[in-house]
Amino acid sequence: MHPDIHLALHHARAAELRAETEPRPAHRHALRTRLGWTLIEVGLKLAARPGPLPAH
């Protein structure tokens, strides 16, 4: 492969990887929403869990 082509492909791939790592507002919102619902689900499971059995 010609060095110029290799370098151009490298720059293109590097730009793609940088674009993937930049936080997008919609992505952040979706992650925050998913985390919030997961915390609610865990809280409801803990609240519905029966307590320890009373000692006789």
ABEGO torsion letter per residue (X at the ends): XBAAAAAAAAAAAAAAAAAAABBBAAAAAAAAAAAAAAAAAAAAAAAABBBBBBBX
